[in-house]
Amino acid sequence: MVTEMTLDELKQVTIDYYVNLQRIKKANTDHNPELEYQLKIYKNKLSSLGIPSEEYEM
């Protein structure tokens, strides 16, 4: 059985993932290029969904 996410569910999952990446960044004291890349990707995803990422940055 295939179920699809609603737009609101997709937005919430994307926000949650971005916030989790922000927590990892805050806890991680080393420079991590992959983490920075993932943050950039999810920042763009939030933007494409009409969500300003600045509201979720630590």
N, CA, C and O atoms as a CHARMM CRD file, in Angstrom:
* protein
*
  232
    1    1 MET  N      0.83200  -1.17000   0.00000 PROA 1      0.00000
    2    1 MET  CA     0.00000   0.00000   0.00000 PROA 1      0.00000
    3    1 MET  C      0.88200   1.24000   0.00000 PROA 1      0.00000
    4    1 MET  O      1.76000   1.38000   0.85100 PROA 1      0.00000
    5    2 VAL  N      0.65600   2.12400  -0.93600 PROA 2      0.00000
    6    2 VAL  CA     1.43900   3.35000  -1.05000 PROA 2      0.00000
    7    2 VAL  C      0.60700   4.51600  -0.53000 PROA 2      0.00000
    8    2 VAL  O     -0.51300   4.75000  -0.98300 PROA 2      0.00000
    9    3 THR  N      1.17600   5.24100   0.42600 PROA 3      0.00000
   10    3 THR  CA     0.50100   6.44200   0.90100 PROA 3      0.00000
   11    3 THR  C      1.38600   7.63600   0.60800 PROA 3      0.00000
   12    3 THR  O      2.61000   7.55600   0.71300 PROA 3      0.00000
   13    4 GLU  N      0.77200   8.72500   0.24500 PROA 4      0.00000
   14    4 GLU  CA     1.52500   9.93100  -0.07800 PROA 4      0.00000
   15    4 GLU  C      1.40000  10.93100   1.05800 PROA 4      0.00000
   16    4 GLU  O      0.38400  10.99000   1.75000 PROA 4      0.00000
   17    5 MET  N      2.45700  11.71700   1.23500 PROA 5      0.00000
   18    5 MET  CA     2.44300  12.76700   2.23600 PROA 5      0.00000
   19    5 MET  C      1.67400  13.97000   1.71800 PROA 5      0.00000
   20    5 MET  O      1.69900  14.28600   0.52800 PROA 5      0.00000
   21    6 THR  N      1.00300  14.62100   2.62700 PROA 6      0.00000
   22    6 THR  CA     0.39000  15.88800   2.26400 PROA 6      0.00000
   23    6 THR  C      1.48600  16.94500   2.23500 PROA 6      0.00000
   24    6 THR  O      2.59400  16.70600   2.71700 PROA 6      0.00000
   25    7 LEU  N      1.18800  18.09700   1.67900 PROA 7      0.00000
   26    7 LEU  CA     2.17100  19.18000   1.63800 PROA 7      0.00000
   27    7 LEU  C      2.55800  19.60900   3.04100 PROA 7      0.00000
   28    7 LEU  O      3.72800  19.88600   3.30500 PROA 7      0.00000
   29    8 ASP  N      1.59200  19.66800   3.94100 PROA 8      0.00000
   30    8 ASP  CA     1.89700  20.04400   5.32600 PROA 8      0.00000
   31    8 ASP  C      2.81700  19.02600   5.99800 PROA 8      0.00000
   32    8 ASP  O      3.71900  19.40300   6.74600 PROA 8      0.00000
   33    9 GLU  N      2.59400  17.74900   5.73500 PROA 9      0.00000
   34    9 GLU  CA     3.47000  16.71800   6.29400 PROA 9      0.00000
   35    9 GLU  C      4.87600  16.83500   5.72500 PROA 9      0.00000
   36    9 GLU  O      5.85600  16.70400   6.45900 PROA 9      0.00000
   37   10 LEU  N      4.98200  17.08000   4.42800 PROA 10     0.00000
   38   10 LEU  CA     6.29100  17.25000   3.79200 PROA 10     0.00000
   39   10 LEU  C      7.02400  18.43900   4.38500 PROA 10     0.00000
   40   10 LEU  O      8.22100  18.36000   4.65800 PROA 10     0.00000
   41   11 LYS  N      6.31500  19.53600   4.58500 PROA 11     0.00000
   42   11 LYS  CA     6.92800  20.72800   5.18800 PROA 11     0.00000
   43   11 LYS  C      7.44100  20.41100   6.58800 PROA 11     0.00000
   44   11 LYS  O      8.55600  20.79300   6.94100 PROA 11     0.00000
   45   12 GLN  N      6.63300  19.71600   7.38700 PROA 12     0.00000
   46   12 GLN  CA     7.03500  19.41200   8.76100 PROA 12     0.00000
   47   12 GLN  C      8.24400  18.48900   8.80600 PROA 12     0.00000
   48   12 GLN  O      9.14900  18.69900   9.61300 PROA 12     0.00000
   49   13 VAL  N      8.27300  17.48400   7.96200 PROA 13     0.00000
   50   13 VAL  CA     9.42100  16.56700   7.90900 PROA 13     0.00000
   51   13 VAL  C     10.68300  17.32000   7.50600 PROA 13     0.00000
   52   13 VAL  O     11.75100  17.08500   8.07200 PROA 13     0.00000
   53   14 THR  N     10.57300  18.21800   6.53600 PROA 14     0.00000
   54   14 THR  CA    11.72200  18.99200   6.07400 PROA 14     0.00000
   55   14 THR  C     12.21300  19.93800   7.16100 PROA 14     0.00000
   56   14 THR  O     13.41900  20.07400   7.36400 PROA 14     0.00000
   57   15 ILE  N     11.29900  20.58800   7.85600 PROA 15     0.00000
   58   15 ILE  CA    11.66800  21.47400   8.97100 PROA 15     0.00000
   59   15 ILE  C     12.37500  20.66400  10.04900 PROA 15     0.00000
   60   15 ILE  O     13.43000  21.06700  10.53800 PROA 15     0.00000
   61   16 ASP  N     11.80300  19.53200  10.42000 PROA 16     0.00000
   62   16 ASP  CA    12.40400  18.69200  11.46600 PROA 16     0.00000
   63   16 ASP  C     13.82000  18.25900  11.09800 PROA 16     0.00000
   64   16 ASP  O     14.71700  18.29000  11.94000 PROA 16     0.00000
   65   17 TYR  N     14.02200  17.86000   9.85900 PROA 17     0.00000
   66   17 TYR  CA    15.34700  17.41800   9.41500 PROA 17     0.00000
   67   17 TYR  C     16.33400  18.58100   9.47700 PROA 17     0.00000
   68   17 TYR  O     17.46600  18.41500   9.93000 PROA 17     0.00000
   69   18 TYR  N     15.90600  19.75600   9.02100 PROA 18     0.00000
   70   18 TYR  CA    16.78900  20.92600   9.04100 PROA 18     0.00000
   71   18 TYR  C     17.15800  21.29300  10.47300 PROA 18     0.00000
   72   18 TYR  O     18.31500  21.60400  10.75600 PROA 18     0.00000
   73   19 VAL  N     16.19200  21.25900  11.36800 PROA 19     0.00000
   74   19 VAL  CA    16.46600  21.57500  12.77500 PROA 19     0.00000
   75   19 VAL  C     17.43500  20.55500  13.37400 PROA 19     0.00000
   76   19 VAL  O     18.32100  20.92500  14.14500 PROA 19     0.00000
   77   20 ASN  N     17.27800  19.28300  13.02900 PROA 20     0.00000
   78   20 ASN  CA    18.21000  18.26200  13.51400 PROA 20     0.00000
   79   20 ASN  C     19.62400  18.51800  13.00700 PROA 20     0.00000
   80   20 ASN  O     20.58800  18.35500  13.75600 PROA 20     0.00000
   81   21 LEU  N     19.75900  18.91500  11.74500 PROA 21     0.00000
   82   21 LEU  CA    21.08000  19.26000  11.21300 PROA 21     0.00000
   83   21 LEU  C     21.66500  20.45200  11.95900 PROA 21     0.00000
   84   21 LEU  O     22.86500  20.48700  12.23000 PROA 21     0.00000
   85   22 GLN  N     20.83100  21.42200  12.28800 PROA 22     0.00000
   86   22 GLN  CA    21.29300  22.58700  13.05400 PROA 22     0.00000
   87   22 GLN  C     21.81400  22.16200  14.42800 PROA 22     0.00000
   88   22 GLN  O     22.82700  22.67800  14.89800 PROA 22     0.00000
   89   23 ARG  N     21.11800  21.22200  15.06700 PROA 23     0.00000
   90   23 ARG  CA    21.57600  20.72500  16.37900 PROA 23     0.00000
   91   23 ARG  C     22.92900  20.03100  16.26200 PROA 23     0.00000
   92   23 ARG  O     23.80300  20.21600  17.10900 PROA 23     0.00000
   93   24 ILE  N     23.09600  19.23600  15.21700 PROA 24     0.00000
   94   24 ILE  CA    24.36500  18.54800  14.99800 PROA 24     0.00000
   95   24 ILE  C     25.46700  19.57100  14.78800 PROA 24     0.00000
   96   24 ILE  O     26.55800  19.43000  15.34000 PROA 24     0.00000
   97   25 LYS  N     25.19300  20.59700  13.99700 PROA 25     0.00000
   98   25 LYS  CA    26.19300  21.63200  13.73800 PROA 25     0.00000
   99   25 LYS  C     26.59700  22.32200  15.03200 PROA 25     0.00000
  100   25 LYS  O     27.78000  22.57100  15.26200 PROA 25     0.00000
  101   26 LYS  N     25.62300  22.63100  15.87400 PROA 26     0.00000
  102   26 LYS  CA    25.91800  23.31900  17.13300 PROA 26     0.00000
  103   26 LYS  C     26.75700  22.44200  18.05800 PROA 26     0.00000
  104   26 LYS  O     27.64700  22.94200  18.74700 PROA 26     0.00000
  105   27 ALA  N     26.48100  21.14000  18.07900 PROA 27     0.00000
  106   27 ALA  CA    27.20800  20.22200  18.95300 PROA 27     0.00000
  107   27 ALA  C     28.58400  19.86400  18.40500 PROA 27     0.00000
  108   27 ALA  O     29.47700  19.49300  19.16700 PROA 27     0.00000
  109   28 ASN  N     28.76200  19.97000  17.08900 PROA 28     0.00000
  110   28 ASN  CA    30.00000  19.57800  16.43800 PROA 28     0.00000
  111   28 ASN  C     30.94600  20.77000  16.37700 PROA 28     0.00000
  112   28 ASN  O     30.61400  21.79300  15.78000 PROA 28     0.00000
  113   29 THR  N     32.10900  20.64900  16.98200 PROA 29     0.00000
  114   29 THR  CA    33.06900  21.75500  16.99000 PROA 29     0.00000
  115   29 THR  C     34.03800  21.70900  15.81100 PROA 29     0.00000
  116   29 THR  O     34.73400  22.68900  15.54500 PROA 29     0.00000
  117   30 ASP  N     34.08900  20.58700  15.10700 PROA 30     0.00000
  118   30 ASP  CA    34.98000  20.46700  13.95100 PROA 30     0.00000
  119   30 ASP  C     34.27400  20.95400  12.69000 PROA 30     0.00000
  120   30 ASP  O     33.04600  20.95000  12.61000 PROA 30     0.00000
  121   31 HSD  N     35.07000  21.37400  11.70700 PROA 31     0.00000
  122   31 HSD  CA    34.50800  21.74900  10.40500 PROA 31     0.00000
  123   31 HSD  C     34.10300  20.47800   9.68300 PROA 31     0.00000
  124   31 HSD  O     34.89600  19.54600   9.54600 PROA 31     0.00000
  125   32 ASN  N     32.86200  20.44900   9.22300 PROA 32     0.00000
  126   32 ASN  CA    32.33800  19.25600   8.57100 PROA 32     0.00000
  127   32 ASN  C     31.72300  19.66000   7.23600 PROA 32     0.00000
  128   32 ASN  O     30.58500  20.12700   7.20200 PROA 32     0.00000
  129   33 PRO  N     32.45600  19.49100   6.13100 PROA 33     0.00000
  130   33 PRO  CA    31.94700  19.90900   4.82300 PROA 33     0.00000
  131   33 PRO  C     30.64600  19.21300   4.42500 PROA 33     0.00000
  132   33 PRO  O     29.78900  19.83700   3.80000 PROA 33     0.00000
  133   34 GLU  N     30.48100  17.94900   4.76700 PROA 34     0.00000
  134   34 GLU  CA    29.24400  17.23300   4.42300 PROA 34     0.00000
  135   34 GLU  C     28.05400  17.82300   5.16400 PROA 34     0.00000
  136   34 GLU  O     26.97900  17.98400   4.58600 PROA 34     0.00000
  137   35 LEU  N     28.23600  18.14200   6.42600 PROA 35     0.00000
  138   35 LEU  CA    27.16600  18.76100   7.20700 PROA 35     0.00000
  139   35 LEU  C     26.78100  20.11400   6.60600 PROA 35     0.00000
  140   35 LEU  O     25.59700  20.42700   6.48200 PROA 35     0.00000
  141   36 GLU  N     27.77100  20.90600   6.23800 PROA 36     0.00000
  142   36 GLU  CA    27.50300  22.20600   5.61400 PROA 36     0.00000
  143   36 GLU  C     26.74300  22.03900   4.29900 PROA 36     0.00000
  144   36 GLU  O     25.84400  22.82200   3.99500 PROA 36     0.00000
  145   37 TYR  N     27.10100  21.02900   3.53000 PROA 37     0.00000
  146   37 TYR  CA    26.43000  20.75300   2.26100 PROA 37     0.00000
  147   37 TYR  C     24.97000  20.34800   2.49800 PROA 37     0.00000
  148   37 TYR  O     24.06800  20.82500   1.80900 PROA 37     0.00000
  149   38 GLN  N     24.74800  19.47000   3.47000 PROA 38     0.00000
  150   38 GLN  CA    23.38700  19.04100   3.80100 PROA 38     0.00000
  151   38 GLN  C     22.53100  20.21400   4.28800 PROA 38     0.00000
  152   38 GLN  O     21.35400  20.31600   3.94200 PROA 38     0.00000
  153   39 LEU  N     23.12400  21.09100   5.08700 PROA 39     0.00000
  154   39 LEU  CA    22.39900  22.27900   5.54300 PROA 39     0.00000
  155   39 LEU  C     21.99800  23.15500   4.36500 PROA 39     0.00000
  156   39 LEU  O     20.88500  23.67800   4.32200 PROA 39     0.00000
  157   40 LYS  N     22.90600  23.31200   3.41200 PROA 40     0.00000
  158   40 LYS  CA    22.61400  24.12000   2.22600 PROA 40     0.00000
  159   40 LYS  C     21.46900  23.50100   1.41700 PROA 40     0.00000
  160   40 LYS  O     20.57700  24.21000   0.95000 PROA 40     0.00000
  161   41 ILE  N     21.50100  22.18800   1.25800 PROA 41     0.00000
  162   41 ILE  CA    20.44500  21.49500   0.51400 PROA 41     0.00000
  163   41 ILE  C     19.09100  21.68700   1.18900 PROA 41     0.00000
  164   41 ILE  O     18.10500  22.02200   0.53300 PROA 41     0.00000
  165   42 TYR  N     19.04900  21.47500   2.49000 PROA 42     0.00000
  166   42 TYR  CA    17.77300  21.58600   3.19000 PROA 42     0.00000
  167   42 TYR  C     17.30600  23.03000   3.30900 PROA 42     0.00000
  168   42 TYR  O     16.10300  23.28500   3.37600 PROA 42     0.00000
  169   43 LYS  N     18.22500  23.96700   3.33600 PROA 43     0.00000
  170   43 LYS  CA    17.84700  25.38100   3.31500 PROA 43     0.00000
  171   43 LYS  C     17.15300  25.69800   1.98700 PROA 43     0.00000
  172   43 LYS  O     16.15600  26.41900   1.96200 PROA 43     0.00000
  173   44 ASN  N     17.67400  25.16700   0.90300 PROA 44     0.00000
  174   44 ASN  CA    17.04900  25.35800  -0.40700 PROA 44     0.00000
  175   44 ASN  C     15.70200  24.64600  -0.49200 PROA 44     0.00000
  176   44 ASN  O     14.76400  25.17700  -1.08700 PROA 44     0.00000
  177   45 LYS  N     15.59000  23.45000   0.09500 PROA 45     0.00000
  178   45 LYS  CA    14.31300  22.74800   0.10200 PROA 45     0.00000
  179   45 LYS  C     13.25200  23.54500   0.86100 PROA 45     0.00000
  180   45 LYS  O     12.11200  23.66200   0.41100 PROA 45     0.00000
  181   46 LEU  N     13.63900  24.09000   2.01400 PROA 46     0.00000
  182   46 LEU  CA    12.69900  24.91200   2.76800 PROA 46     0.00000
  183   46 LEU  C     12.25800  26.11500   1.94400 PROA 46     0.00000
  184   46 LEU  O     11.07700  26.46000   1.90800 PROA 46     0.00000
  185   47 SER  N     13.21000  26.73800   1.29500 PROA 47     0.00000
  186   47 SER  CA    12.89700  27.89700   0.45800 PROA 47     0.00000
  187   47 SER  C     11.92200  27.52600  -0.65300 PROA 47     0.00000
  188   47 SER  O     10.98700  28.27500  -0.93700 PROA 47     0.00000
  189   48 SER  N     12.13400  26.37900  -1.27800 PROA 48     0.00000
  190   48 SER  CA    11.24900  25.96000  -2.36800 PROA 48     0.00000
  191   48 SER  C      9.83600  25.65000  -1.86300 PROA 48     0.00000
  192   48 SER  O      8.87600  25.68900  -2.63300 PROA 48     0.00000
  193   49 LEU  N      9.71200  25.34000  -0.56300 PROA 49     0.00000
  194   49 LEU  CA     8.40600  25.10000   0.03400 PROA 49     0.00000
  195   49 LEU  C      7.78900  26.38100   0.60500 PROA 49     0.00000
  196   49 LEU  O      6.70000  26.35600   1.17700 PROA 49     0.00000
  197   50 GLY  N      8.51000  27.50900   0.43800 PROA 50     0.00000
  198   50 GLY  CA     8.00400  28.79000   0.92100 PROA 50     0.00000
  199   50 GLY  C      8.21800  29.02100   2.40600 PROA 50     0.00000
  200   50 GLY  O      7.51500  29.82000   3.02400 PROA 50     0.00000
  201   51 ILE  N      9.20000  28.31200   2.98600 PROA 51     0.00000
  202   51 ILE  CA     9.47200  28.41500   4.42100 PROA 51     0.00000
  203   51 ILE  C     10.81800  29.11800   4.60800 PROA 51     0.00000
  204   51 ILE  O     11.83500  28.63100   4.11500 PROA 51     0.00000
  205   52 PRO  N     10.84300  30.26200   5.31500 PROA 52     0.00000
  206   52 PRO  CA    12.12000  30.93900   5.56000 PROA 52     0.00000
  207   52 PRO  C     12.95800  30.15400   6.58600 PROA 52     0.00000
  208   52 PRO  O     12.52700  29.95200   7.72100 PROA 52     0.00000
  209   53 SER  N     14.12900  29.72600   6.18300 PROA 53     0.00000
  210   53 SER  CA    14.96800  28.89700   7.05600 PROA 53     0.00000
  211   53 SER  C     15.52800  29.68600   8.25300 PROA 53     0.00000
  212   53 SER  O     15.90600  29.10000   9.26700 PROA 53     0.00000
  213   54 GLU  N     15.57300  30.99500   8.12400 PROA 54     0.00000
  214   54 GLU  CA    16.12600  31.81800   9.20100 PROA 54     0.00000
  215   54 GLU  C     15.37100  31.62500  10.51300 PROA 54     0.00000
  216   54 GLU  O     15.94400  31.78700  11.59100 PROA 54     0.00000
  217   55 GLU  N     14.08700  31.27900  10.42700 PROA 55     0.00000
  218   55 GLU  CA    13.28800  31.07400  11.62600 PROA 55     0.00000
  219   55 GLU  C     13.73000  29.84600  12.41100 PROA 55     0.00000
  220   55 GLU  O     13.39300  29.70900  13.58700 PROA 55     0.00000
  221   56 TYR  N     14.47700  28.95600  11.77500 PROA 56     0.00000
  222   56 TYR  CA    14.85000  27.69700  12.39800 PROA 56     0.00000
  223   56 TYR  C     16.34000  27.57500  12.66100 PROA 56     0.00000
  224   56 TYR  O     16.80800  26.51000  13.06400 PROA 56     0.00000
  225   57 GLU  N     17.09400  28.64100  12.44200 PROA 57     0.00000
  226   57 GLU  CA    18.53800  28.59200  12.66100 PROA 57     0.00000
  227   57 GLU  C     18.84300  28.86800  14.12700 PROA 57     0.00000
  228   57 GLU  O     18.18600  29.68000  14.77900 PROA 57     0.00000
  229   58 MET  N     19.84700  28.17700  14.61900 PROA 58     0.00000
  230   58 MET  CA    20.24700  28.33200  16.02600 PROA 58     0.00000
  231   58 MET  C     21.26900  29.42200  16.14700 PROA 58     0.00000
  232   58 MET  O     21.73600  29.71000  17.24900 PROA 58     0.00000
